[in-house]
Amino acid sequence: MNPDDQRAEPDPDDDLGLFGPGSVTWKVHREPILLVAGLRSFYLQALHPRAMAGVAQNSDFRSDPWGRLVRTARYVGTTVYGTTAEAEAAGRRLTALHARMRATDPETGQEFRIDAPDLLRWVHVAEVESFLSTARRAGLRLSDAETDAYYAEQRRAAALVGLDPETVPGTAAAVADYYREMRPHLRMTRDAAEIALFLTAPPIPWKVSRPTRLWLSLGPARLAYFGIAGTAFGLLPSWARRLYGGLGLPTTDRSAELGARTLRLALNAVPRRYIEGPIYQAAQARAARLADPGRSLP
């Protein structure tokens, strides 16, 4: 076989994944400000009583809170920037995990499945809307068409966890309608309050030295985190803040948006090599290689 023909054969493990560099998803998720979006999505998801009962009764967030957050971030990174095979494998692992889980409704005593479509849909929509909303309010310029394209693209991620993409809102208008339908079913429960408190003042990881723990507890890092958490909470829809007992004032929206814009500028000033993870770096390398295959030739 001619060596050139052998090199021309496609590698199923060397593709651009579910989205690719021309997608709105890649444009949004390269923003470091999405660390705030992740917190915002957790605050929002917590307002669904059954979703949070499922977390409280099955998750290890109390014993290993940072590990859970890291695993969640890794999963999102894999679905966005991994190869198609990697994204699908991550989806299968998560689906298999959820399929084994059950929880009990604290109000009715009824047992329910963690992978019930209505729960999966709520978590998905709250997450992707938080990513998009936070990025735009922090200053990322997206047209209305790009906004709708992002929601349509994210239906592929929803399919990975077993949702029928046709049942998932695929435009900004559909997301707004979905929230209006869901609001009567949302409220702050004890589980929601506990998780919100954890998000606002998380424990310091034990696997650090005592001086580091002291610095994280009292030093600038703690104050910086409080600022990030406060910004994430302020970026919630006004109706969500009111459910938490907060104020839904326009001034809160404006101050949170100003904080997000300031933080985005600060994060974007950090050299990319310090904030780009290995999954993102591998995706960029694949994109460059596939865009110009000749670069890999001797």
Secondary structure, 3 states (H helix, E strand, C coil): CCHHHHHHCCCCCCCCCCCCCCCHHHHHHCCCCHHHHHHHHHHHHCCCHHHHHHHHHHCCCCCCHHHHHHHHHHHHHHHHHCCHHHHHHHHHHHHHHHHCCEEECCCCCCEEECCCHHHHHHHHHHHHHHHHHHHHHCCCCCCHHHHHHHHHHCHHHHHHCCCCHHHCCCCHHHHHHHHHHHHHHCCCCHHHHHHHHHHHCCCCCCCCCHHHHHHHHHCHHHHHHHHHHHHHHHCCCHHHHHHCCCCCCHHHHHHHHHHHHHHHHHHHCCCHHHHCCHHHHHHHHHHHHHHCHHHHCC
